[in-house]
Amino acid sequence: MASDMNVIGVIEAGIRAEGSRQKAIASNIANMNAPGYRRSDVRFEEILSKALRRDDNFDATDLEPEFYQPMNTAVNANGNDVSLDTEVGEMVKNSLRHRAYMSILKAKYNQMKQAIQV
């Protein structure tokens, strides 16, 4: 079973990953008219899943998001594959994930606070 501190570490790693993903989305939008630009994304969930399968007591501070180019979207005439609709959708999903991580972290800290006060 994962310790409370490791759970908090995983949540914090998730928050860092969402921050990195937000940077990738911003970069994609900023370069949506740049010829030859290919969109980037962040791989975190797969990294977390592998770590959880390997060892329940892994060090969550070692979890680092990884930037990559999916290369699975249609390319337009100037060789660019960024779609504003897609990026806005990704931004909304990213914001919801970030909000969920923050809510879970807050609940975890409140749980610890209540345990101390007993």
C-alpha positions as CSV (number, residue, x, y, z in Angstrom):
1,M,0.0,0.0,0.0
2,A,1.3,3.5,-0.9
3,S,2.2,5.8,1.9
4,D,0.5,9.1,2.3
5,M,3.7,10.9,1.4
6,N,4.0,8.9,-1.8
7,V,0.4,9.6,-2.7
8,I,1.1,13.3,-2.2
9,G,4.3,13.0,-4.3
10,V,2.3,11.4,-7.1
11,I,-0.3,14.2,-7.0
12,E,2.5,16.8,-7.0
13,A,4.1,15.0,-10.0
14,G,0.7,15.1,-11.8
15,I,0.4,18.9,-11.1
16,R,3.9,19.4,-12.6
17,A,2.9,17.3,-15.6
18,E,-0.2,19.4,-16.2
19,G,1.9,22.6,-16.0
20,S,4.2,21.1,-18.6
21,R,1.2,20.1,-20.8
22,Q,-0.1,23.7,-20.5
23,K,3.2,24.9,-21.8
24,A,3.1,22.4,-24.7
25,I,-0.5,23.6,-25.6
26,A,0.6,27.3,-25.4
27,S,3.5,26.5,-27.7
28,N,1.2,24.7,-30.2
29,I,-1.2,27.6,-30.3
30,A,1.6,30.1,-30.7
31,N,3.1,28.1,-33.6
32,M,-0.2,27.2,-35.3
33,N,0.7,29.2,-38.4
34,A,4.4,28.3,-38.5
35,P,5.2,26.3,-41.6
36,G,6.4,22.7,-40.8
37,Y,5.6,23.0,-37.1
38,R,4.4,19.7,-35.5
39,R,2.3,19.8,-32.3
40,S,3.8,18.6,-29.1
41,D,2.2,16.9,-26.1
42,V,3.3,15.6,-22.7
43,R,3.5,11.9,-21.7
44,F,2.9,11.4,-18.0
45,E,0.1,9.0,-17.5
46,E,2.1,6.2,-19.2
47,I,5.1,6.9,-17.1
48,L,3.0,6.8,-13.9
49,S,1.4,3.6,-15.0
50,K,4.7,1.9,-15.6
51,A,6.0,3.1,-12.2
52,L,3.0,1.8,-10.4
53,R,3.2,-1.6,-12.2
54,R,6.9,-2.0,-11.3
55,D,6.8,-1.0,-7.6
56,D,4.2,0.5,-5.3
57,N,7.0,2.2,-3.2
58,F,8.7,4.1,-6.1
59,D,9.9,7.6,-5.4
60,A,7.3,10.0,-6.9
61,T,9.9,12.8,-7.2
62,D,11.5,10.7,-10.0
63,L,8.3,11.0,-12.1
64,E,9.0,13.5,-14.8
65,P,6.7,14.4,-17.7
66,E,8.2,13.8,-21.1
67,F,7.6,16.1,-24.1
68,Y,7.0,14.3,-27.4
69,Q,5.4,14.8,-30.8
70,P,2.5,12.5,-31.4
71,M,2.7,12.7,-35.2
72,N,-0.8,11.3,-35.5
73,T,-2.7,14.4,-36.7
74,A,-3.4,15.5,-40.3
75,V,-0.9,17.9,-41.8
76,N,-2.2,21.0,-43.6
77,A,-0.7,22.5,-46.8
78,N,2.2,24.3,-45.0
79,G,3.2,21.1,-43.2
80,N,1.7,22.2,-39.8
81,D,-0.6,19.9,-37.9
82,V,-1.9,22.2,-35.2
83,S,-5.7,22.6,-34.9
84,L,-7.0,25.4,-32.7
85,D,-10.1,23.4,-31.9
86,T,-8.0,20.4,-30.8
87,E,-5.7,22.6,-28.7
88,V,-8.6,24.4,-27.0
89,G,-10.1,21.0,-26.2
90,E,-6.8,19.8,-24.8
91,M,-6.6,23.0,-22.7
92,V,-10.0,22.3,-21.2
93,K,-9.1,18.7,-20.4
94,N,-5.8,19.8,-18.9
95,S,-7.5,22.4,-16.7
96,L,-10.0,19.8,-15.4
97,R,-7.2,17.4,-14.6
98,H,-5.3,20.2,-12.8
99,R,-8.4,21.1,-10.8
100,A,-8.9,17.4,-9.9
101,Y,-5.3,17.1,-8.7
102,M,-5.6,20.2,-6.6
103,S,-8.9,19.0,-5.1
104,I,-7.4,15.6,-4.2
105,L,-4.3,17.3,-2.7
106,K,-6.5,19.6,-0.6
107,A,-8.5,16.7,0.6
108,K,-5.4,14.7,1.5
109,Y,-4.0,17.6,3.5
110,N,-7.3,18.1,5.3
111,Q,-7.3,14.4,6.1
112,M,-3.9,14.8,7.7
113,K,-4.9,17.9,9.6
114,Q,-7.9,16.1,11.0
115,A,-5.8,13.2,12.1
116,I,-3.4,15.5,13.9
117,Q,-6.2,17.3,15.7
118,V,-7.7,14.1,17.1
